[in-house]
Amino acid sequence: MEKMNIPALTVVDLHLQAKESNSYTNFPLNLVNDHVVRMSIMTEPFYWHFHPNSDESFLVVEGSLCIDLETHTVELFPGQLFTIPENTRHRTRPKGERSVNLTFESQNMETIKIKIT
């Protein structure tokens, strides 16, 4: 896990962060207790995976995000939040050219890549 160097009591401007990139990127914004808040700018699908030791919450800021589960797909729009319980196989992908999302997860979260057949 990358080291966080954001000083306490710092304002993080999500709009400025989102304008920084038009390609796929995922970076930490801040730590909250033992969790990390990340911003993801998605321009392509992420691979199928699961997290054995952490739930993962997604909050859409821009565009729309599809979360594929083994049984169905959930589509989120700006202002919508969805939590995936630990050990749930899933993948995320933007609907359209890009989506900007915040994720909330344990800072020690493991990601296990899988193949869905």
PyRosetta script that sets phi, psi and omega in degrees:
from pyrosetta import init, pose_from_sequence

init()
pose = pose_from_sequence("MEKMNIPALTVVDLHLQAKESNSYTNFPLNLVNDHVVRMSIMTEPFYWHFHPNSDESFLVVEGSLCIDLETHTVELFPGQLFTIPENTRHRTRPKGERSVNLTFESQNMETIKIKIT")
pose.set_psi(1, 134.6)
pose.set_omega(1, 178.5)
pose.set_phi(2, -68.3)
pose.set_psi(2, 149.0)
pose.set_omega(2, -179.0)
pose.set_phi(3, -78.5)
pose.set_psi(3, 137.5)
pose.set_omega(3, 178.8)
pose.set_phi(4, -90.1)
pose.set_psi(4, 130.6)
pose.set_omega(4, 179.3)
pose.set_phi(5, -122.7)
pose.set_psi(5, 32.2)
pose.set_omega(5, 179.3)
pose.set_phi(6, -90.7)
pose.set_psi(6, 118.9)
pose.set_omega(6, -179.6)
pose.set_phi(7, -64.7)
pose.set_psi(7, 151.8)
pose.set_omega(7, 176.2)
pose.set_phi(8, -59.6)
pose.set_psi(8, 152.9)
pose.set_omega(8, 177.7)
pose.set_phi(9, 60.3)
pose.set_psi(9, 37.8)
pose.set_omega(9, 178.6)
pose.set_phi(10, -106.4)
pose.set_psi(10, 132.9)
pose.set_omega(10, 175.4)
pose.set_phi(11, -82.0)
pose.set_psi(11, 128.8)
pose.set_omega(11, 176.7)
pose.set_phi(12, -110.2)
pose.set_psi(12, 119.5)
pose.set_omega(12, -178.1)
pose.set_phi(13, -90.8)
pose.set_psi(13, 106.8)
pose.set_omega(13, -177.6)
pose.set_phi(14, -62.6)
pose.set_psi(14, -36.3)
pose.set_omega(14, -178.5)
pose.set_phi(15, -65.6)
pose.set_psi(15, -39.7)
pose.set_omega(15, 176.8)
pose.set_phi(16, -67.5)
pose.set_psi(16, -41.5)
pose.set_omega(16, 179.3)
pose.set_phi(17, -61.8)
pose.set_psi(17, -42.9)
pose.set_omega(17, -177.1)
pose.set_phi(18, -67.4)
pose.set_psi(18, -28.7)
pose.set_omega(18, 180.0)
pose.set_phi(19, -77.0)
pose.set_psi(19, -14.4)
pose.set_omega(19, -175.8)
pose.set_phi(20, -65.8)
pose.set_psi(20, -25.1)
pose.set_omega(20, -172.3)
pose.set_phi(21, -144.0)
pose.set_psi(21, 143.9)
pose.set_omega(21, 171.8)
pose.set_phi(22, -113.2)
pose.set_psi(22, 4.5)
pose.set_omega(22, 178.1)
pose.set_phi(23, -111.2)
pose.set_psi(23, 175.2)
pose.set_omega(23, -179.3)
pose.set_phi(24, -65.6)
pose.set_psi(24, 128.5)
pose.set_omega(24, 175.7)
pose.set_phi(25, -154.6)
pose.set_psi(25, 153.7)
pose.set_omega(25, -179.4)
pose.set_phi(26, -147.3)
pose.set_psi(26, 117.4)
pose.set_omega(26, -174.9)
pose.set_phi(27, -143.9)
pose.set_psi(27, 150.6)
pose.set_omega(27, -179.4)
pose.set_phi(28, -74.1)
pose.set_psi(28, 142.5)
pose.set_omega(28, 175.2)
pose.set_phi(29, -102.9)
pose.set_psi(29, -38.6)
pose.set_omega(29, -177.1)
pose.set_phi(30, -171.2)
pose.set_psi(30, 163.0)
pose.set_omega(30, 173.4)
pose.set_phi(31, -102.9)
pose.set_psi(31, 141.8)
pose.set_omega(31, 174.3)
pose.set_phi(32, -131.8)
pose.set_psi(32, 107.2)
pose.set_omega(32, -174.6)
pose.set_phi(33, 55.2)
pose.set_psi(33, -119.2)
pose.set_omega(33, -180.0)
pose.set_phi(34, -103.4)
pose.set_psi(34, 22.7)
pose.set_omega(34, 179.2)
pose.set_phi(35, -119.6)
pose.set_psi(35, 156.7)
pose.set_omega(35, 177.4)
pose.set_phi(36, -115.3)
pose.set_psi(36, 142.6)
pose.set_omega(36, 172.9)
pose.set_phi(37, -104.9)
pose.set_psi(37, 122.6)
pose.set_omega(37, -178.7)
pose.set_phi(38, -117.8)
pose.set_psi(38, 155.9)
pose.set_omega(38, 169.3)
pose.set_phi(39, -112.1)
pose.set_psi(39, 131.7)
pose.set_omega(39, 177.6)
pose.set_phi(40, -118.4)
pose.set_psi(40, 125.8)
pose.set_omega(40, 172.5)
pose.set_phi(41, -108.5)
pose.set_psi(41, 107.5)
pose.set_omega(41, -173.7)
pose.set_phi(42, -103.6)
pose.set_psi(42, 127.7)
pose.set_omega(42, 174.5)
pose.set_phi(43, -122.4)
pose.set_psi(43, 0.1)
pose.set_omega(43, -179.7)
pose.set_phi(44, -154.3)
pose.set_psi(44, 160.3)
pose.set_omega(44, 180.0)
pose.set_phi(45, -66.9)
pose.set_psi(45, 149.2)
pose.set_omega(45, 171.0)
pose.set_phi(46, -93.6)
pose.set_psi(46, 153.6)
pose.set_omega(46, -176.0)
pose.set_phi(47, -71.9)
pose.set_psi(47, 160.9)
pose.set_omega(47, 175.7)
pose.set_phi(48, -64.1)
pose.set_psi(48, 137.9)
pose.set_omega(48, -176.6)
pose.set_phi(49, -164.8)
pose.set_psi(49, 176.0)
pose.set_omega(49, 170.2)
pose.set_phi(50, -149.2)
pose.set_psi(50, 165.6)
pose.set_omega(50, -179.3)
pose.set_phi(51, -121.4)
pose.set_psi(51, 110.0)
pose.set_omega(51, -176.0)
pose.set_phi(52, -74.4)
pose.set_psi(52, -13.3)
pose.set_omega(52, -173.4)
pose.set_phi(53, -129.5)
pose.set_psi(53, 18.0)
pose.set_omega(53, 179.4)
pose.set_phi(54, -162.0)
pose.set_psi(54, 140.9)
pose.set_omega(54, 164.1)
pose.set_phi(55, -72.6)
pose.set_psi(55, 164.9)
pose.set_omega(55, 178.1)
pose.set_phi(56, -140.7)
pose.set_psi(56, 124.3)
pose.set_omega(56, 179.1)
pose.set_phi(57, -109.2)
pose.set_psi(57, 139.9)
pose.set_omega(57, 178.4)
pose.set_phi(58, -117.5)
pose.set_psi(58, 132.9)
pose.set_omega(58, 174.2)
pose.set_phi(59, -125.2)
pose.set_psi(59, 117.9)
pose.set_omega(59, -177.1)
pose.set_phi(60, -81.7)
pose.set_psi(60, 132.1)
pose.set_omega(60, 179.6)
pose.set_phi(61, -105.2)
pose.set_psi(61, -38.0)
pose.set_omega(61, -176.4)
pose.set_phi(62, -147.2)
pose.set_psi(62, 144.6)
pose.set_omega(62, 179.3)
pose.set_phi(63, 73.8)
pose.set_psi(63, -155.7)
pose.set_omega(63, 174.3)
pose.set_phi(64, -136.4)
pose.set_psi(64, 150.9)
pose.set_omega(64, -175.3)
pose.set_phi(65, -122.1)
pose.set_psi(65, 130.6)
pose.set_omega(65, 173.0)
pose.set_phi(66, -101.1)
pose.set_psi(66, 131.1)
pose.set_omega(66, 174.6)
pose.set_phi(67, -113.6)
pose.set_psi(67, 108.1)
pose.set_omega(67, 179.1)
pose.set_phi(68, -84.6)
pose.set_psi(68, 126.2)
pose.set_omega(68, 173.5)
pose.set_phi(69, -110.2)
pose.set_psi(69, 173.3)
pose.set_omega(69, -178.3)
pose.set_phi(70, -65.2)
pose.set_psi(70, -27.8)
pose.set_omega(70, -175.3)
pose.set_phi(71, -107.0)
pose.set_psi(71, -19.9)
pose.set_omega(71, -177.9)
pose.set_phi(72, -167.0)
pose.set_psi(72, 174.9)
pose.set_omega(72, 178.9)
pose.set_phi(73, -117.6)
pose.set_psi(73, 136.8)
pose.set_omega(73, 175.7)
pose.set_phi(74, -107.7)
pose.set_psi(74, 129.6)
pose.set_omega(74, 176.8)
pose.set_phi(75, -109.3)
pose.set_psi(75, 127.0)
pose.set_omega(75, -179.5)
pose.set_phi(76, -112.5)
pose.set_psi(76, 145.3)
pose.set_omega(76, 178.3)
pose.set_phi(77, -118.7)
pose.set_psi(77, 168.2)
pose.set_omega(77, -178.2)
pose.set_phi(78, -50.2)
pose.set_psi(78, 132.8)
pose.set_omega(78, 179.4)
pose.set_phi(79, 89.8)
pose.set_psi(79, -3.1)
pose.set_omega(79, -180.0)
pose.set_phi(80, -100.7)
pose.set_psi(80, 142.6)
pose.set_omega(80, -177.4)
pose.set_phi(81, -121.9)
pose.set_psi(81, 141.1)
pose.set_omega(81, 178.7)
pose.set_phi(82, -143.5)
pose.set_psi(82, 135.1)
pose.set_omega(82, -179.9)
pose.set_phi(83, -112.5)
pose.set_psi(83, 133.3)
pose.set_omega(83, 177.3)
pose.set_phi(84, -104.7)
pose.set_psi(84, 120.4)
pose.set_omega(84, 179.6)
pose.set_phi(85, -66.8)
pose.set_psi(85, 153.6)
pose.set_omega(85, 176.6)
pose.set_phi(86, -54.4)
pose.set_psi(86, 152.1)
pose.set_omega(86, 179.5)
pose.set_phi(87, 68.1)
pose.set_psi(87, 12.9)
pose.set_omega(87, 177.6)
pose.set_phi(88, -95.9)
pose.set_psi(88, 121.4)
pose.set_omega(88, 179.6)
pose.set_phi(89, -72.0)
pose.set_psi(89, 134.2)
pose.set_omega(89, -177.5)
pose.set_phi(90, -162.1)
pose.set_psi(90, 167.7)
pose.set_omega(90, 168.1)
pose.set_phi(91, -146.0)
pose.set_psi(91, 154.3)
pose.set_omega(91, 178.6)
pose.set_phi(92, -117.1)
pose.set_psi(92, 151.5)
pose.set_omega(92, 178.6)
pose.set_phi(93, -157.7)
pose.set_psi(93, 146.5)
pose.set_omega(93, 176.5)
pose.set_phi(94, -75.3)
pose.set_psi(94, 148.8)
pose.set_omega(94, 169.4)
pose.set_phi(95, -101.7)
pose.set_psi(95, 114.4)
pose.set_omega(95, -172.4)
pose.set_phi(96, 99.9)
pose.set_psi(96, -160.9)
pose.set_omega(96, -173.9)
pose.set_phi(97, -71.8)
pose.set_psi(97, -36.3)
pose.set_omega(97, -179.5)
pose.set_phi(98, -162.3)
pose.set_psi(98, 155.2)
pose.set_omega(98, 171.1)
pose.set_phi(99, -133.9)
pose.set_psi(99, 149.9)
pose.set_omega(99, 176.8)
pose.set_phi(100, -119.5)
pose.set_psi(100, 125.9)
pose.set_omega(100, -172.5)
pose.set_phi(101, -137.1)
pose.set_psi(101, 150.2)
pose.set_omega(101, 168.6)
pose.set_phi(102, -102.3)
pose.set_psi(102, 140.6)
pose.set_omega(102, 173.5)
pose.set_phi(103, -121.5)
pose.set_psi(103, 146.7)
pose.set_omega(103, 179.7)
pose.set_phi(104, -126.4)
pose.set_psi(104, 121.1)
pose.set_omega(104, -174.7)
pose.set_phi(105, -156.4)
pose.set_psi(105, 162.7)
pose.set_omega(105, 176.4)
pose.set_phi(106, -60.1)
pose.set_psi(106, 138.4)
pose.set_omega(106, -179.3)
pose.set_phi(107, -68.1)
pose.set_psi(107, -15.9)
pose.set_omega(107, 177.9)
pose.set_phi(108, -104.2)
pose.set_psi(108, 21.6)
pose.set_omega(108, -177.1)
pose.set_phi(109, -62.7)
pose.set_psi(109, 135.8)
pose.set_omega(109, 173.4)
pose.set_phi(110, -98.0)
pose.set_psi(110, 144.7)
pose.set_omega(110, 175.8)
pose.set_phi(111, -119.6)
pose.set_psi(111, 121.1)
pose.set_omega(111, -178.9)
pose.set_phi(112, -108.9)
pose.set_psi(112, 115.1)
pose.set_omega(112, 179.3)
pose.set_phi(113, -75.7)
pose.set_psi(113, 137.9)
pose.set_omega(113, -180.0)
pose.set_phi(114, -136.5)
pose.set_psi(114, 165.5)
pose.set_omega(114, 172.7)
pose.set_phi(115, -113.2)
pose.set_psi(115, 129.6)
pose.set_omega(115, 176.3)
pose.set_phi(116, -97.8)
pose.set_psi(116, 128.8)
pose.set_omega(116, -179.5)
pose.set_phi(117, -112.3)
pose.dump_pdb("model.pdb")
